[in-house]
Amino acid sequence: MFGGLGFLLDGNMAVGVSGDALMVRLPADDEGAAAEPGVRPFEVGGRSMKGWLLIDPPGQEKAKDLRRWVDRGTTFARTLPPK
């Protein structure tokens, strides 16, 4: 779908890797996450995908930052119905 590696929980993608960026699935209305350092929208064909963000290396280099993003993505994925 996006040309990277994805990790699923109950059939729902939580996080993935696209190039050197971490891709995280969050609620579409989580506007605060998009304002964090190293974060940019995930775009496909020039369109921003709501509920998905890319975290560039500066925003996920430290183990605690990477863990925080993975936790956010997995926490959200667990709220979705299994596929």
C-alpha positions as CSV (number, residue, x, y, z in Angstrom):
1,M,0.0,0.0,0.0
2,F,2.7,2.5,1.0
3,G,5.9,0.7,0.0
4,G,7.2,0.1,3.5
5,L,7.0,-2.3,6.4
6,G,3.9,-2.3,8.6
7,F,3.0,-3.8,12.0
8,L,-0.6,-4.8,12.6
9,L,-2.7,-5.5,15.7
10,D,-5.8,-7.5,15.1
11,G,-5.5,-6.7,11.4
12,N,-5.2,-2.9,11.9
13,M,-1.9,-1.2,11.2
14,A,-0.4,0.6,14.2
15,V,3.0,1.7,13.0
16,G,5.2,1.2,10.0
17,V,8.4,2.2,8.4
18,S,8.5,4.2,5.2
19,G,12.1,5.1,4.1
20,D,13.8,6.4,7.2
21,A,10.6,7.7,8.8
22,L,8.4,6.0,11.3
23,M,4.7,5.9,10.2
24,V,2.2,6.1,13.1
25,R,-1.6,5.7,13.1
26,L,-3.4,8.1,15.4
27,P,-6.9,9.4,15.7
28,A,-7.6,11.7,12.8
29,D,-8.5,14.6,15.2
30,D,-5.2,14.4,17.1
31,E,-3.9,17.7,15.9
32,G,-1.3,18.1,18.7
33,A,0.9,15.2,17.4
34,A,1.3,16.9,14.0
35,A,2.9,19.9,15.7
36,E,5.7,17.9,17.4
37,P,9.3,18.2,16.2
38,G,10.2,15.9,13.3
39,V,6.6,15.2,12.4
40,R,5.0,15.6,9.0
41,P,1.8,14.4,7.4
42,F,1.8,11.1,5.5
43,E,1.0,11.8,1.9
44,V,0.0,9.5,-0.9
45,G,-0.3,10.9,-4.4
46,G,-0.1,14.5,-3.0
47,R,-3.0,13.9,-0.6
48,S,-2.5,14.0,3.1
49,M,-3.8,10.9,4.8
50,K,-5.8,11.7,7.9
51,G,-4.9,9.8,11.0
52,W,-1.4,9.0,9.7
53,L,1.9,10.8,10.5
54,L,5.5,10.3,9.5
55,I,8.1,10.9,12.2
56,D,11.5,11.8,10.7
57,P,14.7,10.6,12.4
58,P,15.1,13.6,14.6
59,G,11.7,12.9,16.2
60,Q,12.4,9.2,16.9
61,E,16.2,8.9,17.3
62,K,16.1,8.5,21.1
63,A,14.7,5.2,22.4
64,K,12.2,7.0,24.7
65,D,10.8,9.0,21.7
66,L,10.6,5.9,19.5
67,R,8.8,4.0,22.3
68,R,6.4,6.8,22.9
69,W,5.4,6.9,19.2
70,V,5.0,3.1,19.0
71,D,2.9,3.2,22.1
72,R,0.7,5.9,20.7
73,G,0.1,3.9,17.5
74,T,-0.5,0.6,19.2
75,T,-2.8,2.2,21.8
76,F,-4.9,3.7,19.0
77,A,-4.9,0.5,16.9
78,R,-6.3,-1.4,19.9
79,T,-9.4,0.8,19.9
80,L,-10.3,-0.3,16.4
81,P,-12.5,-3.3,15.7
82,P,-10.5,-6.5,14.7
83,K,-10.4,-7.2,10.9
